Each structure stands twice: as structure tokens, then as C-alpha cells.
Amino acid sequence: MTLHSLPLFHRIAGQPVILLGEGDAADAKQRLIERAGGRIMRDMADGIDAGARLAFIAHDNPAMAEGDAIRLRCAGLLVNVVDRPELCDFTTPSILDRDPVLIAVGTGGASAGLAKILRLRLERLLPQGLGALARALEEAREGMRRRWASVADRRRALDSALDEGGELDLFRAGSEAKVGAWLASGAEGQSGRFEIVLTSNDPEDLTLRTARLLGQADVVVHDPDVAPEILARARADAVRVPWNSEEPQGGIVVILKLA
């Protein structure tokens, strides 16, 4: 299963960013760049000389927008052209901000309206204290390294704590105040071998338990007919092993079979 784009968070604080064009669309891009701390350059040549790496184009004239996009791309910049996804090297997502947590919802330029509505739905679901929990976990990073020597052990312990009903359930108010007590408790994460028989090859039919285990699994052993859309629910760095291959040991191993 392929991605149409590679999602990245690009740090531009203090860096020059070219913005060409006027009007409402250009104003919206200006607010976005300034919110991220970028230094706006309105002249193409000045921006290139200053070392800009990103450019936004918001011309009303399609031919002018295409010409500037070509010139900027030839100068080595990544370009975003408003309402012209076919001319874009990158698109700007709808952003949910729970500083320092950022959730970006994108549609690859297909529908900014859909991305906005998805973001608004998520706004209602996610607590305002999510950023405070992230900061508390950042402060506890060294303590976590001392408590769990390996990256895999730390990840499993944190997965278990943040999960629904866990000690640091991210949907529970006040979880950020419990990080110290959780770390002191030395709670271990889940591990073991879990065999799951899928009654459907449609990812929409996955149970909550199956979806959670896939997201936490270290190893996914799967029937060759399991749909790629289901395997994509596993962590990107999880080891995927075809059926009847040698099965790695340790951590969370999920066995997927089709009924």
C-alpha cells in the first residue's frame, strides 16, 4: 500500500520563506508561515539569495503561477501553489494544535474542506491537556531510559500506560500529573503472542482489540492473502513476516489468519 505523499514536519523558525501573490489566499499563507516562525520574503530573487528552501505562490493568474513555480523549482526550492495541486511539491494540511503536539490532516490537495472538517472533529475528541502530557513525558525521558534499557521495552511500557484505561490514558484529565508515579511504579508493557483470525479482509471490520494490537506489535506474522490495507495498520517499523517463515521472538507478536 503506497502513500501519495510523505508527511513531514518542517522547521522554519527564523528561516526565509518565499511568498508570492496578494489577496486572501496569500494572507492565509502568510499567517501560517508567521505562526511557524518563518521569515517572509516577497521578492523571488531576494528569497533565493537568502537561502530559502520553501516557496508559496498565490497568484490569481494561472500562467504567472505556473511560470514562477517552474523558476523556483529550477532554483532548487520546494513549491506550493494555491489551488493547483498538480504544481505542488508539498501541500499544507489542516492543523490541530495542542502544543507541542501537532496533528496534521491532509488530503493531498483533493479537498481542503474535507481536511478541515476532519480536524474539527478531532478537536472535539482530543483533550486540551494533551500538550501538557507530552511535556511531562519529555521531562521524564531520562528516567524512562534508566528504568527501561531498550527502546522496545520503553515503547511497550509507554504504549500500555497511554492506552485506554492505562495509568496515563491520554483521554483522562490529569494524566500529566501521574507521569512521575507511573515511572516510579516500574510497570511493564504488554508482551506475548496473539493469534487473530480475521473474518473479513476489510480494515473497517477490525475490532478495537485487533487494531490496538497491530499498532503495538513488534512482529506481524500474516497469511499471504491478508489485505495490504490491514497490514498498513501496523507500526511502520514492525517486522512483517509471511506465513510459514521463521518467526522472530520477543515483544508483541501478532499472528494474522483469514477465516
C-alpha positions in Angstrom: 0.0 0.0 0.0 1.6 3.3 -1.1 1.4 6.8 0.3 0.6 9.7 -2.1 2.8 11.9 0.0 5.4 11.6 2.7 4.2 13.5 5.8 6.9 15.6 7.4 7.1 18.4 9.9 9.4 21.1 8.5 11.0 23.6 11.0 11.2 27.1 9.5 11.6 29.3 12.6 14.0 32.1 11.7 14.4 30.8 8.1 13.5 32.7 4.9 10.3 31.5 3.1 9.3 33.0 -0.3 5.6 34.1 -0.6 4.4 35.4 -3.9 1.0 36.9 -4.6 -1.7 39.0 -3.0 -5.2 38.6 -1.6 -7.0 36.3 0.8 -5.0 33.1 -0.2 -1.7 34.9 0.2 -2.8 36.3 3.6 -3.7 32.8 4.8 -0.2 31.5 3.8 1.4 34.5 5.5 -0.4 33.7 8.8 0.7 30.1 8.5 4.4 31.0 7.9 4.4 33.6 10.6 2.8 31.1 13.1 5.7 28.7 12.5 8.3 31.5 12.9 9.3 31.8 9.3 10.8 35.0 7.8 8.7 36.0 4.7 10.5 37.1 1.5 8.2 38.8 -1.0 10.8 39.0 -3.8 11.8 35.8 -5.6 15.5 36.7 -6.2 16.0 38.1 -2.7 14.5 34.9 -1.2 16.7 32.6 -3.3 19.8 34.6 -2.4 18.8 34.4 1.3 18.7 30.6 1.1 15.0 30.0 1.1 14.1 26.3 0.8 10.3 26.7 0.6 8.1 28.9 -1.6 4.3 29.6 -1.6 2.6 31.0 -4.7 -0.8 32.6 -4.6 -1.2 34.4 -7.9 -4.7 34.8 -9.4 -3.1 34.5 -12.9 -2.6 30.7 -13.7 0.1 31.3 -16.2 2.1 33.5 -13.8 1.7 31.0 -11.0 3.0 28.2 -13.3 5.9 30.2 -14.5 7.0 31.2 -11.0 6.7 27.6 -9.9 9.0 26.4 -12.6 11.6 29.1 -11.9 11.6 28.4 -8.2 11.7 24.7 -8.7 14.7 25.1 -11.1 16.4 27.1 -8.3 16.0 24.1 -6.0 13.1 25.1 -3.9 10.1 23.1 -2.9 6.9 24.8 -4.1 3.3 25.1 -3.0 0.8 26.7 -5.5 -2.6 27.6 -4.1 -5.4 25.5 -5.7 -3.0 23.9 -8.1 -2.1 20.5 -6.6 -0.5 19.3 -9.9 2.1 22.1 -9.5 2.8 21.4 -5.8 5.9 19.7 -4.3 4.1 19.8 -1.0 0.6 20.6 0.4 -0.3 22.3 3.6 -2.5 20.3 6.0 -5.3 21.4 8.3 -3.6 21.7 11.7 -4.8 20.7 15.2 -2.5 22.4 17.7 -2.0 21.0 21.3 1.5 22.4 21.6 3.9 20.6 21.5 1.5 18.1 19.9 0.7 18.8 16.3 -1.8 16.7 14.3 -1.8 17.4 10.5 -4.7 16.3 8.4 -4.1 16.3 4.6 -5.9 15.0 1.5 -3.1 15.6 -1.0 -4.8 18.6 -2.3 -8.0 16.7 -3.1 -10.2 18.7 -0.7 -9.1 21.3 1.9 -12.7 21.3 3.1 -12.7 17.7 4.0 -9.4 18.1 5.8 -10.8 21.0 7.8 -13.9 19.0 8.9 -11.8 16.1 10.0 -9.6 18.4 12.0 -12.7 20.0 13.7 -14.0 16.5 14.6 -10.6 15.7 16.1 -10.6 19.0 18.0 -13.8 17.9 19.9 -12.3 14.5 20.7 -8.8 15.4 21.9 -8.4 17.0 25.4 -6.7 20.4 25.8 -4.3 18.8 28.3 -2.7 16.6 25.6 0.2 19.1 25.2 0.9 19.1 29.0 1.1 15.3 28.9 3.6 15.5 26.1 5.8 17.9 28.0 5.6 15.7 31.1 6.7 12.7 29.1 9.6 14.8 27.6 10.8 15.7 31.1 10.6 12.0 32.1 12.7 10.8 29.1 15.9 10.3 31.1 14.1 8.5 33.8 12.5 6.2 31.3 15.9 5.4 29.8 17.2 4.5 33.2 14.1 2.4 34.0 13.9 0.5 30.7 17.3 -0.1 28.9 16.0 -0.9 25.5 13.9 1.2 23.1 11.5 -1.7 22.6 10.9 -2.1 26.4 10.3 1.7 26.7 7.9 1.7 23.8 5.9 -1.2 25.2 5.7 0.3 28.7 4.5 3.6 27.3 2.0 2.0 24.9 0.4 0.2 27.8 0.3 3.3 30.0 -1.2 5.6 27.3 -3.7 3.1 26.1 -7.4 3.3 27.1 -7.7 2.5 30.8 -3.9 2.8 31.3 -2.2 4.7 34.0 -1.6 7.7 31.6 -4.8 7.3 29.5 -4.4 10.3 27.2 -8.2 10.9 27.2 -8.3 11.1 31.0 -8.0 14.6 32.6 -4.9 15.0 34.8 -2.8 12.2 33.3 0.2 14.6 33.0 0.3 14.8 36.8 0.6 11.0 37.1 3.8 10.5 34.9 6.1 10.6 37.9 4.1 8.0 39.8 3.8 5.8 36.7 7.6 5.9 36.2 8.2 5.1 39.9 5.8 2.1 39.7 8.0 0.3 37.2 5.0 -1.0 35.3 6.0 -3.3 32.4 4.4 -3.2 29.0 2.4 -5.9 27.3 4.2 -8.8 25.6 3.3 -12.2 24.2 2.0 -14.0 21.2 -1.5 -13.2 20.0 -3.3 -15.2 17.3 -6.1 -13.4 15.5 -8.5 -15.0 13.0 -9.9 -12.3 10.6 -13.4 -12.8 9.5 -13.1 -10.1 6.8 -10.3 -8.6 4.7 -11.8 -5.1 5.2 -9.9 -2.9 7.6 -13.3 -1.3 8.6 -14.2 -4.7 10.2 -11.2 -4.8 12.5 -12.1 -5.0 16.2 -10.7 -2.4 18.5 -8.5 -5.1 20.2 -7.1 -6.2 16.8 -6.4 -2.6 15.7 -4.7 -1.8 19.0 -2.5 -5.0 18.9 -1.5 -4.2 15.3 -0.5 -0.7 16.4 1.6 -2.1 19.2 3.1 -5.2 17.6 6.8 -5.7 17.2 6.2 -8.6 14.8 3.3 -9.3 12.5 3.1 -12.8 11.0 0.5 -12.9 8.3 -1.4 -15.1 5.9 -0.3 -14.0 2.3 -3.9 -13.1 1.5 -4.3 -10.6 4.3 -5.1 -7.2 2.6 -2.3 -4.6 2.5 -4.7 -2.1 4.0 -4.9 -4.2 7.1 -1.1 -4.7 7.3 -0.7 -0.9 7.0 -2.4 -0.6 10.4 0.8 -2.0 12.0 3.6 0.3 13.1 5.9 1.3 10.2 8.9 -0.3 12.0 7.1 -3.5 12.9 8.7 -6.6 11.4 6.4 -8.2 8.8 6.8 -12.0 8.3 5.0 -14.1 5.7 3.2 -17.2 6.9 5.5 -20.3 7.3 8.6 -18.2 7.7 10.8 -18.2 10.7 9.1 -16.3 13.5 11.2 -13.7 15.4 10.8 -14.0 19.2 10.2 -11.3 21.9 7.9 -8.4 22.4 4.4 -8.5 21.0 3.9 -11.0 18.1 0.6 -10.9 16.3 -0.4 -13.8 14.1 -3.0 -12.8 11.4 -5.0 -15.5 9.7 -8.0 -15.3 7.4 -11.0 -17.4 8.3 
